[in-house]
Amino acid sequence: MAFAESCNFEKLNNNNYKQWKFNIKMQLLNLGLIEFVNKQEPVLDAEATKADKQNFELRKAKALSTICLSIDENLKSIVYNIDSPVAALQEIENVFEPRSRARIGALRTKFLNILFLPSDTMSSYIGKISQAAKDLENAGKVIPDDEIAYQMLANLPRSYDNLVMQLYQLDDVNFTSLNIQKSLLAEYDRVTVREKSEARPKEPAVFSIESDVARKKNSTKEFKERRKCFFCGTVGHIRKNCWKF
């Protein structure tokens, strides 16, 4: 199958590395070639046949070509003289994810300064923290899970103060980023529902009283109109008001 037919995602450029990294791995997985980009490349059994060896080399070459052909022309020099899929991905990673103290320091500052903005939902706020932690991990600095949990609680609006203090009381086993995330999402949903309920326009009290009076008048009128005269048998008046009586 031609590359254009088997790959429909955007080629690697200077602005889309994260998305491209995910897409290329999904593409290799779809083609059954993901094993060739693992940290340890697969090796053939010592007793492999000639046909097995040829098939192995063809699949390895296909994995490498899939990676190289998914790169913009102006970036292909990154993988010149690369002869294995795992080496190609590693070289690309070295360019777009430099593992230096300066980069880690910048990412750590970003991680610690994530705020809950007025435009944020709780999901988007937690997503920013999770992505920042993942970026640090990719740069070679793994953030402990409890630090992620602390960061989720660090810069919330003051309306969450009571909940934050309650969550700080959790024991070490339960103080995890997952448990904190669940509690924050549940509280956000509860507050959102309450605010929507309070924002609904209420019917003025005067209007309600007038409506009640009008309903009573209409009810009385309907009752009078339905009464039947026992003297003449006509509906609409009673005997004492009957002109025939």
Summary of the structure (lengths in Angstrom):
residues: 245
radius of gyration: 35.9
end to end distance: 104.1
largest distance: 123.2
contacts: 576
relative contact order: 0.06
helix: 64%
strand: 2%
